[in-house]
């Protein structure tokens, strides 16, 4: 059996490593990966040389600089520059190497701050973005448009999936620069270790968010990548070709915080700091297109949080030394 060579960019990150886990079990796939030291994706010449030499058949573009509200507010230049450079270099180099199949992973933050809920793919570019992560969102929008442009001009089959908020194994558990779920898991665990009587949570607790376990995201990514092209492009326009990926279920941040506390078995008091930013009031994905394409999430929130917490406990020593 001939095997297709599949490059996963960002294979050590949360999403990339989950895609690698999905593909590792396949007999028809030969995985190609490179560490950051081996291949700097921000360096255009190095990326061109890599694609020119490796005879890649498919690309999963999961490499990205990511972070939560604090990180996005603190490092806006890095978020827009690094993400733009990585996706431009990979997508253009893939085209230059004659690669027809590529999947770009974006983010639900591409949609307007006050988008009608649930957010449809057609909502893109219909309103202003959330201020705290606008540079990152603009970079991700550019990635979608790169895929669409190479498809229109060169007949490539470059697809894009927009996940809701992700969490799970290999997440970033940095106390300041991480997303909400890993930050909460670490904060509650360490409060429990110290015997703290209370834990402070950011904001009002009222915003609503949708959360997807990264193993579900990886399964959806492979599913979308392997769809027949006619099915994937059915009932879409060349200017709105991306696909939302999520669970279709959201909860308030307050409900999330209480669930994390339960998973960690923290029994102290939760204090809300309303002086901290809430971000977008609500972010729920419309999954009509994904469901028409034959995929649904299978991992519930509490089950997924327990899995993420177990991974944190098993890797705690390494996490704390990063």
C-alpha positions as CSV (number, residue, x, y, z in Angstrom):
1,X,0.0,0.0,0.0
2,X,1.4,3.4,-1.0
3,X,1.2,5.9,1.9
4,X,0.6,9.6,1.5
5,X,3.1,11.9,3.1
6,X,1.3,14.3,5.5
7,X,3.0,17.3,7.1
8,X,1.5,18.5,10.4
9,X,2.8,22.0,11.1
10,X,2.8,22.7,14.8
11,X,2.9,19.0,15.8
12,X,4.0,19.7,19.4
13,X,1.1,22.1,20.1
14,X,-2.2,21.1,21.5
15,X,-4.1,20.8,18.2
16,X,-1.2,19.6,16.1
17,X,-0.3,16.8,18.6
18,X,-4.0,15.7,18.6
19,X,-4.0,15.5,14.8
20,X,-0.8,13.5,15.0
21,X,-2.5,11.1,17.5
22,X,-5.4,10.7,15.0
23,X,-3.1,10.0,12.0
24,X,-0.6,7.8,13.8
25,X,-3.0,4.9,13.8
26,X,-3.5,5.0,10.0
27,X,-1.7,2.6,7.7
28,X,-2.1,4.9,4.7
29,X,-0.2,7.9,6.3
30,X,3.5,8.7,6.6
31,X,3.7,11.6,9.0
32,X,6.2,14.4,8.4
33,X,7.0,16.7,11.3
34,X,9.7,19.2,12.2
35,X,10.4,21.0,15.5
36,X,10.8,24.7,15.7
37,X,14.6,24.3,15.9
38,X,14.6,22.1,12.8
39,X,12.3,24.4,10.8
40,X,11.6,28.0,11.6
41,X,8.2,28.6,10.0
42,X,8.7,32.4,10.1
43,X,11.7,32.0,7.8
44,X,10.4,32.1,4.3
45,X,13.4,30.6,2.6
46,X,13.6,27.7,5.0
47,X,10.0,26.8,4.5
48,X,10.3,27.0,0.7
49,X,13.3,24.7,0.9
50,X,11.5,22.2,3.2
51,X,8.5,21.9,0.9
52,X,10.7,21.7,-2.2
53,X,12.6,18.7,-0.7
54,X,10.0,16.6,1.1
55,X,7.4,15.5,-1.5
56,X,4.5,16.3,0.8
57,X,1.0,15.2,-0.3
58,X,-1.2,17.0,2.4
59,X,-0.7,19.7,5.0
60,X,-2.4,20.3,8.3
61,X,-1.6,23.9,9.2
62,X,-1.9,23.8,13.0
63,X,1.1,26.0,13.8
64,X,0.2,29.2,15.5
65,X,1.1,31.6,18.3
66,X,-1.9,31.5,20.7
67,X,-2.9,32.7,24.1
68,X,-5.6,34.1,26.3
69,X,-6.9,37.7,26.8
70,X,-3.8,38.7,28.8
71,X,-1.4,37.4,26.2
72,X,-3.3,38.9,23.3
73,X,-3.4,42.3,25.1
74,X,0.3,42.2,26.0
75,X,1.9,40.9,22.8
76,X,-0.3,42.1,19.9
77,X,2.7,42.6,17.5
78,X,3.9,39.1,18.0
79,X,0.4,37.7,17.6
80,X,-0.3,39.4,14.2
81,X,3.3,39.1,12.8
82,X,4.1,35.5,13.7
83,X,0.7,34.1,12.7
84,X,0.7,36.0,9.4
85,X,4.3,34.9,8.5
86,X,3.7,31.2,9.4
87,X,0.5,30.9,7.4
88,X,1.8,32.9,4.4
89,X,5.0,30.9,4.2
90,X,3.3,27.5,4.5
91,X,0.4,28.1,2.2
92,X,2.5,29.8,-0.5
93,X,5.3,27.2,-0.2
94,X,2.7,24.3,-0.4
95,X,1.4,25.9,-3.6
96,X,4.9,26.3,-5.0
97,X,5.6,22.7,-4.3
98,X,2.4,21.6,-6.2
99,X,0.5,20.4,-3.1
100,X,-3.2,20.4,-3.8
101,X,-4.5,19.4,-0.3
102,X,-4.2,21.7,2.8
103,X,-6.2,22.3,5.9
104,X,-5.9,25.6,7.7
105,X,-7.0,25.8,11.4
106,X,-8.4,29.2,12.4
107,X,-10.4,30.4,15.4
108,X,-13.9,31.5,16.3
109,X,-12.5,34.9,17.2
110,X,-12.6,35.8,13.5
111,X,-16.3,36.7,13.9
112,X,-17.6,40.1,14.9
113,X,-17.8,40.9,18.6
114,X,-21.6,41.3,18.5
115,X,-22.3,38.7,15.8
116,X,-25.7,37.2,15.8
117,X,-25.7,33.9,17.8
118,X,-25.1,31.2,16.9
119,X,-22.4,32.5,14.5
120,X,-22.7,31.3,10.9
121,X,-19.7,31.1,8.5
122,X,-21.3,34.0,6.5
123,X,-21.0,36.3,9.5
124,X,-17.3,36.8,8.7
125,X,-16.3,40.4,8.0
126,X,-19.8,41.8,8.8
127,X,-18.8,43.8,11.9
128,X,-16.0,45.0,14.2
129,X,-13.9,42.4,16.1
130,X,-13.3,42.0,19.8
131,X,-10.6,44.5,20.7
132,X,-8.5,42.3,22.9
133,X,-7.7,39.8,20.2
134,X,-8.1,41.8,17.0
135,X,-4.5,41.3,15.8
136,X,-4.8,37.5,16.2
137,X,-8.2,37.5,14.6
138,X,-7.0,39.5,11.6
139,X,-4.1,37.1,11.0
140,X,-6.6,34.1,11.1
141,X,-8.9,35.9,8.7
142,X,-6.0,36.4,6.4
143,X,-5.3,32.6,6.5
144,X,-8.9,31.9,5.4
145,X,-8.5,34.4,2.5
146,X,-5.2,32.9,1.5
147,X,-6.8,29.5,1.1
148,X,-9.7,31.0,-0.8
149,X,-7.4,33.0,-3.1
150,X,-5.2,30.1,-4.0
151,X,-8.2,28.0,-4.7
152,X,-9.8,30.6,-7.0
153,X,-6.6,31.5,-8.8
154,X,-4.8,28.2,-9.0
155,X,-7.5,25.5,-8.5
156,X,-6.0,24.3,-5.2
157,X,-8.1,22.4,-2.6
158,X,-7.1,24.4,0.5
159,X,-9.7,24.2,3.2
160,X,-10.2,26.0,6.5
161,X,-11.8,24.9,9.8
162,X,-12.8,27.4,12.6
163,X,-12.8,25.8,16.0
164,X,-14.5,27.2,19.0
165,X,-12.5,27.4,22.3
166,X,-10.3,24.4,22.6
167,X,-8.8,22.6,25.5
168,X,-7.1,19.3,26.4
169,X,-3.8,17.5,26.5
170,X,-0.7,19.6,25.6
171,X,-2.5,22.8,26.4
172,X,-0.6,25.8,27.6
173,X,-0.9,26.0,31.4
174,X,1.2,29.2,31.9
175,X,-0.3,31.1,34.8
176,X,-0.6,34.4,32.8
177,X,-0.5,33.6,29.1
178,X,-2.9,30.6,28.8
179,X,-6.5,30.3,27.8
180,X,-9.3,30.2,30.3
181,X,-9.6,26.4,30.9
182,X,-5.9,25.6,31.5
183,X,-5.5,28.8,33.6
184,X,-8.5,27.7,35.8
185,X,-7.4,24.1,36.1
186,X,-3.9,25.2,37.3
187,X,-5.3,28.0,39.6
188,X,-7.8,25.7,41.3
189,X,-5.3,22.9,41.6
190,X,-2.6,25.1,43.2
191,X,-5.2,26.7,45.5
192,X,-6.2,23.2,46.6
193,X,-2.6,22.3,47.2
194,X,-2.0,25.4,49.4
195,X,-5.3,25.1,51.2
196,X,-6.5,28.5,50.0
197,X,-9.9,29.6,51.4
198,X,-10.8,31.3,48.1
199,X,-10.0,31.6,44.4
200,X,-10.4,34.8,42.3
201,X,-12.0,34.4,38.9
202,X,-11.8,37.1,36.3
203,X,-14.8,39.2,35.1
204,X,-18.5,39.0,35.9
205,X,-19.0,35.3,35.0
206,X,-21.8,36.2,32.6
207,X,-20.2,35.8,29.2
208,X,-21.1,32.6,27.5
209,X,-18.6,30.3,25.8
210,X,-18.5,27.0,23.9
211,X,-15.7,24.6,24.5
212,X,-14.4,21.7,22.4
213,X,-12.0,18.9,23.5
214,X,-8.9,18.9,21.2
215,X,-9.4,15.2,20.4
216,X,-12.8,16.1,18.9
217,X,-11.2,18.9,17.0
218,X,-8.6,16.6,15.5
219,X,-11.2,14.1,14.5
220,X,-13.2,16.9,12.8
221,X,-10.1,18.1,11.1
222,X,-9.3,14.8,9.5
223,X,-13.0,14.3,8.6
224,X,-13.1,17.6,6.8
225,X,-9.8,17.1,5.1
226,X,-10.8,13.8,3.7
227,X,-14.3,14.8,2.4
228,X,-14.8,14.6,-1.4
229,X,-14.2,18.0,-2.8
230,X,-17.6,18.3,-4.4
231,X,-19.3,17.6,-1.0
232,X,-17.0,20.1,0.8
233,X,-17.7,22.9,-1.7
234,X,-21.5,22.2,-2.0
235,X,-23.7,25.1,-1.1
236,X,-20.8,27.5,-0.4
237,X,-19.3,30.4,-2.2
238,X,-15.6,30.8,-3.0
239,X,-15.6,33.7,-0.6
240,X,-17.1,31.8,2.4
241,X,-15.7,28.4,2.2
242,X,-14.6,27.7,5.8
243,X,-16.3,25.4,8.3
244,X,-17.2,26.0,11.9
245,X,-16.2,23.3,14.4
246,X,-17.7,23.0,17.9
247,X,-20.2,21.3,20.1
248,X,-23.2,23.5,19.6
249,X,-23.5,23.9,23.4
250,X,-22.3,26.8,25.5
251,X,-22.2,27.7,29.1
252,X,-21.6,30.8,31.2
253,X,-18.1,31.4,32.5
254,X,-19.5,31.1,36.0
255,X,-20.8,27.6,35.1
256,X,-17.4,26.7,33.7
257,X,-15.6,27.9,36.8
258,X,-17.9,25.9,39.0
259,X,-17.4,22.8,36.9
260,X,-13.6,23.2,37.0
261,X,-13.7,23.5,40.8
262,X,-15.8,20.3,40.9
263,X,-13.4,18.4,38.7
264,X,-10.4,19.5,40.7
265,X,-12.3,19.0,44.0
266,X,-11.6,22.5,45.2
267,X,-14.0,23.3,48.0
268,X,-13.2,26.9,48.9
269,X,-15.0,30.1,47.9
270,X,-15.0,31.6,44.4
271,X,-14.6,35.4,44.3
272,X,-15.4,37.3,41.1
273,X,-13.1,40.3,40.1
274,X,-15.5,42.4,38.0
275,X,-12.7,44.8,37.2
276,X,-11.1,42.3,34.8
277,X,-12.3,42.2,31.2
278,X,-15.1,39.8,30.1
279,X,-14.3,39.8,26.4
280,X,-17.0,39.0,23.8
281,X,-20.5,38.6,25.5
282,X,-21.2,35.3,23.7
283,X,-19.5,33.0,21.2
284,X,-21.5,30.0,20.0
285,X,-20.9,28.4,16.6
286,X,-23.6,27.6,14.1
287,X,-22.7,24.0,13.1
288,X,-25.3,23.5,10.4
289,X,-22.6,23.1,7.7
290,X,-20.4,20.7,9.7
291,X,-23.4,18.5,10.6
292,X,-24.4,18.4,6.9
293,X,-20.9,17.2,6.2
294,X,-21.4,14.3,8.6
295,X,-19.6,15.1,11.9
296,X,-20.6,15.8,15.5
297,X,-18.6,16.1,18.7
298,X,-18.7,13.2,21.2
299,X,-16.8,14.5,24.3
300,X,-18.9,16.3,26.9
301,X,-17.5,19.2,28.9
302,X,-17.1,17.6,32.3
303,X,-15.6,14.4,30.8
304,X,-13.2,16.5,28.7
305,X,-12.2,18.7,31.7
306,X,-11.4,15.5,33.7
307,X,-9.2,14.3,30.9
308,X,-7.4,17.7,30.7
309,X,-6.9,17.7,34.4
310,X,-5.5,14.2,34.4
311,X,-3.0,15.2,31.7
312,X,-2.0,18.3,33.8
313,X,-1.4,16.1,36.9
314,X,0.7,13.6,34.9
315,X,2.8,16.5,33.4
316,X,2.8,18.9,36.3
317,X,6.6,18.8,36.9
318,X,7.4,19.7,33.3
319,X,4.6,22.4,33.2
320,X,5.9,24.2,36.3
321,X,9.5,24.4,34.9
322,X,8.5,25.9,31.6
